[in-house]
Amino acid sequence: MIEEQVVITAISNDGAWVEGIQQSACGSCSAKAGCGQHAMRQLGRKVTLWLPLQETNDFSVGQQVVVGLPEGAILRSTLVLYGLPLIALVLGAIIGHYGAGEIGSIISSVLAMVLGFQLARHWSHKNQQHWQPHFIRHCFPIRNTQNGDNIIQSLK
């Protein structure tokens, strides 16, 4: 499970809008070349995501929560949403070329690609629950312990 700490920016009856929190070490991280957070920060845009929730009474705007995405969900959804139409396009072009030459190749590839997009749409709706981030837990703020208390004791 890939976990990310986010902050709630808006709440409705069936879910909440959340934004990723930039970690303090983000600028010096060695993995920033492949990091989505770093790439979006470079563009100057914040990533906002819809998070479906069963019960929104336990949440408030500004609260930090941890969300998780199942391992491999990004790869599987990318293969379905991009790979399926592309494979359909190529197969349609090959089949159309053998059936009716160049014009048949063009027509059948476009039709096969549209069919591929429809199949990808159906498959993505079917697997939407598996490909979406889910709420994992609340983040509790760390209290300032100036009197020397242990942080774990101060959360009790």
N, C-alpha and C positions, 0 to 999 in steps of 0.2 A: 504494500500500500504506500503510495506516495502521499506525504502529508505536507500541508502548507498552512501557515498561520495567516488569517485574513481578518479584516475589520468589517463589520456590518455597516452599510451606508444607508439602506432603506429597507423597510419591512412592509409586507402586505399580508393578506390572509393566508396565502398558500406558500410563502417563501420569503426570501430576502436577497437583496443585492449586496454583494461583498466585493471588497478590493484587497488585493495582495499587499502585504506589508514588506517594504524593502528592509532587508536585514542590514545591520551596521557594517558587516564585513563584505557587503555586496561589491564594493569597488575593488577590493583586493583579492577576490575569490579567483582561483585558478580555473574554475569551470565556467567563467562568465561568457566564453565564446559560444557555448551551447545552452545558455540559460535564457529562458523566456522572459524572466523578470528583468534581467540586464538589458535585453534587446528592446523591451518596451520602454524602459527608463531612458534609453538612448533616443528614442523617438519622442520622448516627452509626454507620452500618454500613459494613463493609469489603466490597468486591466480590471474591468468590472465584469462580474460573473453572477448569473442567477443561480441561487441555491434553493432547491425545493425543500420545504420543511413541513413536517406533519403538525407540529405544535409551535406557534410563534410567540406564545405568552412568555416563554422563558428567555426571550432574546430582546435586546434593545439596540437602538442605533448607537454606534460608537464602540460596541462591545467586540472584543477579540475572541475568535473561535478558531478551531483547527478543523480543516476540511481534508478529506482524503480522496484519492483517485486510485482505483485498482491498477495494479501493475499490468502493463500491456494494453490498457484501454486506449491510450493515444495511438499506439501502433495499429491495433485492430480497427479502430474507427477510421484512421487515415487510409488503410488498405481498402476498406469498403467504400468510403466516400470518393476516393480518387482512383483507386486501382480498378474497381469494378466497371465504371464507365469507360476507362481507358482500354481495358481488355475487350469489352464489348465493341468499342470502336474499331480496334484492330481486327477482331474476328469478323465483324460485319464487312470491313473492307476486303478481307481475303475471300470470304464467301461470295460477296457481290462481284468481285473481279472474275471469279471462275464462272459465275452464272450469267453475267451480262456485260462484261468488259469494264471499261473505265467509268461510264455513267452509272452502271449498276453498283460498282464499288463505292461511288460517292453517295448514292442514295441509301444503300444498305448500311454503310458505316454511320451515317447520320441517324438513321432509324435505330440501329443497334445501340448507339451512344445514348439516345433518348431513353431507350429501354433500360440501359445500364444505370442511368440516373434515377429512373423510377424504382428499380430494384434496390439501389443504394438508399433511397429515401425510405422505402418500406423496411429495409433491414435496420436502418438507423432508428426508426420509430420503435421497432420491435426490441432493440437492445438499448434503448435510451437510459434505462435504469442502471445498466452495467457500465455505461460510458460517461456518466455524469459524476461530478464530485458529490460526496456525501458528508454531512455533518458528523464529526467524530467526538469532539468534546469542547467544553468551554475553556478559555484561558483565564486563569485567575490572576489579577494584578499582584505583583510582588510589593508588599508593604515596605515602607522605609523603616529599617530597624536600627535606629540611632542608639538605643539603650543596650545594644549588644545581644539582643535576643537572636536566637537561631531563626532563619527565615522559615523553616518548616514549622516551628512553633508559632510564629506570628500568623500563619495562615489558618490555624485552628480556631 
